[in-house]
């Protein structure tokens, strides 16, 4: 989220020197099967000259949903998010966020969302705490929220160190801490767990699940297919500016998973291994023959990989 331009009488001061209050805190939306639509995208098209970055995209995201937005490089993900955060005007189509129309009602939408970009914009010489306090003061957020956010991202011990000493992972967590300060009803994240170690990744994923459970709409892009399977309620796959498919990870698995079995057997002292498709008649016959005539050592189904589905639907690896 960008800071507002300072007024003419603005002067730089110690961000810890004043307190403030918030008059209209965001009320969490109950997580039910009848949740309201938080984001509505209807036939969105964005063109840059003769190039079409997004073409007739339609999506609905419910309040409190943890929504994954996937696609290879150049698919139109970043353009779509720029439209949602008000930095890109659509060429055509309808976009509504929290019931407000974009870009017309952007001033009313802006206080409702947080945006965690891939690039950083911290004040390097400030401490982590001072960065959050500065943001809190600019947006009228109680300073008590600062320590809460630092704690939720496990940054309390490093809070009083200059940001220039932070690792890349700590910087990303500080961005997330900053964007949850005002308790947004919608949180957009670009690669939220990139550059994080395993423990910090688990911390962020737990936080995102908690936010969604309390009514925050979480809209994220990620290259981590494990992340998609573990935390996303639904996933949309975009390719060349068009929506390829949108569904739950479980439904993707049911519809696209290949029923393969890996059989390992010993023949004349040499270990053999074959992968067989259970939906193919010849492969099933081959499996029956192996079980009947060979000394089987191992037989197990091959696990579903969301990355395989992504490759199948887009024809491109997600890298």
Buried (B, 14 or more C-beta within 10 A) or exposed (E): BEEEEEEEEEEEEEBBEEEEEBEEEBEBBEBEEEBEBBBBBEEBBBBEEEEBBBBBBEBBBBBBBBBBBBBBEBBBBBBBBBBBBBEBEBBEBEBBBBEBBBBEBBEBBBBBBBBBBBEEEBBEEBBBBBBBBBBBBBBEBBBEBBEEBBEBBBBBEBBEBBBEEBEEBBBBBBBBBBBBBBBBBBBBBBBBBBBBEEEBBEBBBEBBBEBBEBBBBBBBBBBBBBBBBEBBBBBBBBBBBBBBBBBEBEEBBEEBBBEBBEBBBEEEEEEBEBEBBEEEEEBBEBBEEBEEEBEBEEEEEBEBBBBBBBBEBBEBEBE
